[in-house]
Amino acid sequence: MCARTHATHRCFRLSANVECPLDLRSNPDSQFRSEIYQSGERPNQQQNQNPTKWFERNGLTFMETAMTKLDDVVELYDDRSGLWKVVRKDKGPLKSLEIIDNTLKKLGLSQNQIRVYLYLARSGLRKASEVSEAISLHRTETYRILRDLAKVGLVSSVFEKPLKFVATPFDKSIDILITAKRLKLELLERRKGDLVDVWCSLPKLETVAAAKEVFQVLEGEEQIDIKAREILEQTKNEIHFFVADSDLARFYHSGFIDMLEKASRRSIVVRLLTNDSPKSCFFAEKLKLNDVKYASLTKEDLPTFLISDQKQLLFSINNNGKSAKTEDDDVKFSALWTNYEAFIKALTALFTELWRTDVS
């Protein structure tokens, strides 16, 4: 059985009078699964919610739909039946490789470096020409990438003729990449003072500083946590923190709650309000805060927000507390920071009312 690129959004099923010689769905070792691969009458178009077109060709019933992605299907030729069959790829291993691929990108590897390393890590000792042919990469580019990977310790050379390469074990490679990232960050931290001195030495325009009300949109869990910590460090008197139970666990495990507890011991008034739910109660009982109350709200009623000294506001904008998702199904956190006085006063009044009418 051979494969070819699927050029259209098409899948088909055999008509009732054609024998089905191969059932890919029942084969657990197959890399593919059938999109539609059985006999039977054509479904009622009104019952099918997907936009579908049907047509006949050589005794076969075809279905064309815009809902199937090109990357999800391929065509396989069955020598026994003499037919091309459109099947869906098995997403299990591909999804796992996608997660690994995204992680290695975040650790600093390029797409081609990832391809070369993963091929070597999965296939073992190989010549550069074999790597180049296997992943369809130019041989000169492959040699360059292998040298670059060897420099950072992800690939080793075996002195044979011709020269062969072997990948460092995956767990050790991750340690190497994380250590390299950490060293770069430490270097930047050491250079921070020099960079600030250089910046301060630049000529400055004479301007009159004016207080402005501004907004800043933050995307990503890390950026939101960094901003929340920055706000807390600048707080002098009080923190009002309404946290939905869907976010309470995340703030608890990130260490931000620990910082709130330390702030409360520095004579800063910390008031934490959360919706009344078993999950909130579980985490709230672990907190070493004096002022913790529950509001009779569901997690969909009000998003998480943080008010500092009635001067700064960090406000979740994730669709009323529901986490947005990206195309690869990763949760995408978003928040709004502002010093807009009217907005802060409105939410402070709301927090005060909820605090006064708590259900505890």
Protein Blocks (a to p, Z undefined) as FASTA:
>chain_A
ZZdddfbdcdddddfklccfbdfklmmkbcbdcfbdcedddddfklpmbdcddddeehia
cdddfkbcfklpccdddfklopacdddddfklmmmmmmmmmmmmmnopafklmmmmmmmm
mnopadfklmmmmnopafklmmmmmmmmmmnopaccddddddddddddfklmmmmmmmmm
mmmmmmmmmmmmmmmmmmmmpccddddddddddddddedjklmmmmmmmmmmmpmkbccd
dddfklmmmmmmnommmmmmmmmmnopacdddddddfklmmmmmmpccfbdcdddddfkl
pccdddehhlaccddfeeghiacddfkopacddddddfbfklmmmmmmmmmmmmmmccZZ
